[in-house]
Amino acid sequence: MITGVALLLWLLPLRVDALPAPATERLEIVALQDLTDELRTRLQIAERVHVTLVDHNPLVMSVETLAGRAGPFIITVDREFIGELNHDEVEAALAHELGHVWIYTHAPYQQTERLANDVAMRVVNRSAFEPVYEKVWSRTGIRGNLIEFLGPPSQH
């Protein structure tokens, strides 16, 4: 498993092992924000989306608006959970949350996990979502059905 710091090292070509924890975390947030911005662009989401790390998020990752009904949006990420994910899984998890943003701004009354994943799978391969769901279910103790959330695996 790639830890949060190792993820950062993969995303940013910097050596951060000598930096104090707050500086390391700031760099990790920058890397997550950069990846979020890249995915947001690829999904053609115009609204600004901020990323923040927290000590505990019972949903592991979630998105909401900062100012009521209008953006900008904020993705809140459980610090320990994100450290359990490799780069492809981080990308899938962020794309999923951005899928919720896309729905909120295009079809707000159709908000579902499946639709958020359908949007996210425009830019991330379905296979990257499977281990993310397994890790979410392991962490939360709630089990789901991959076919229900992701649709059937591609036959290609």
HELIX and SHEET records of a PDB file:
HELIX    1   1 GLY A    4  LEU A   11  1                                   8    
HELIX    2   2 ALA A   21  ARG A   42  1                                  22    
HELIX    3   3 ARG A   79  GLY A   83  1                                   5    
HELIX    4   4 HIS A   87  HIS A  106  1                                  20    
HELIX    5   5 PRO A  108  GLN A  110  5                                   3    
HELIX    6   6 GLU A  113  ALA A  120  1                                   8    
HELIX    7   7 ARG A  126  ALA A  128  5                                   3    
HELIX    8   8 PHE A  129  THR A  140  1                                  12    
HELIX    9   9 LEU A  146  LEU A  150  1                                   5    
SHEET    1   A 3 VAL A  49  VAL A  54  0                                        
SHEET    2   A 3 ALA A  70  ASP A  78  1                                        
SHEET    3   A 3 MET A  61  ALA A  67 -1                                        
END                                                                             
